[in-house]
Amino acid sequence: MKSNLFIFTLSTFLTTQVVASGSIVSKLNTVINNNNNDGSSSGSLIVESDPGYGAQLNASIYSYDNYVKIYNAYQSYEEAVQDEKFGDAVIYAESILFNGVTTQDLLEGDIAAAIITRAKSDSTLFDLWANTTTSIEYAEYFKNLKTLASRDGFETIQKRDNLQCSGSHVPNSGDCNNLKSSLNSESGSFVPKSPRNRCFNNCCVSWSSDNTMRFGDLAAAEDRCVSICVNNGQSCIIRDWSTNGKFLNFCTSNRADGCN
């Protein structure tokens, strides 16, 4: 196992079905708060871990406000992996990826969608996760997600990307609109493999891996980020962004790197 964090809205995903009970929210928040009431905390965490069984955590995050929570979640993730409690590990990994924010709305919405995406059309993983957790609440959550995924169809869910706004690394909206115009001016040209970013003053777009794509692809993703996040005073990441048959992450922020 290689072990050495990140952030993401699927605003239209869920349903009237109760997927996450209030008890799972209470259970999860007890773990990641760890009786720590120091308020906001800042710091960074880098994780590269893939123990298998859908419990991977490969990301990098700087949190201005929830570092203690994500660090507590990471410690719980490491313990879960060591004990082969992969269901617990999945829950803690996603809580890290959402900057330690674990509300019921998120657990029934974007986090649920992210966990379903982890399954990659393999419904047996939900059973494995439910059977490798120390929490009755987590086990019930995975069973509910399996039912939801089977009902809505894995293929549709798996191919949806996840866009999330964040209060960290917020770019200048005017600079981002200028950057979008620059990308559009080259829309038909191919994007070089390096560097994996384009910046205009206090706004940068970046992406997680090499891919064959045109500047028009970047402009389209940037337009989504600007209209949904940046114009509302936030940065943006689109996770599992699909372009030319490949999935990667796309970011709009005030920095040229960190889109992992």
Beta strands, then each sheet from edge to edge (+ up, - down):
strand 1: 43-49
strand 2: 57-63
strand 3: 162-166
strand 4: 197-200
strand 5: 203-207
strand 6: 235-243
strand 7: 246-253
sheet 1: 1+ 2-
sheet 2: 3+ 6- 7+ 5- 4+
end
